[in-house]
Amino acid sequence: MSKIEFSEEEKKVIVRKIQLYFREELDQDLGQFDAEFLLDFFAEEVGAYFYNRGLYDAQAILDKRMDSLGEAIYELEKPTDFAR
């Protein structure tokens, strides 16, 4: 798996959210460097778990849609003397 990377714009938004969380929930001011360091740490150490969960969720949706598509095709089948 390739490294999880964010654009500069995404990074700014995420860093701001980290700083806001620390200020509002933990009553601590977190500088830009520390917030970026924390973001990089979580992306490297925990990011794969979130990434994989997203893949599992996407696969589950795809499986459900494929089952539905299979049922729809079966409903189109015309009766014949041939039995499956």
Long-range contacts (C-beta under 8 A, 24 or more apart in sequence): 1-48, 1-51, 3-43, 3-44, 4-43, 4-44, 4-47, 4-48, 4-51, 5-43, 6-39, 6-43, 11-36, 11-39, 14-39, 15-39
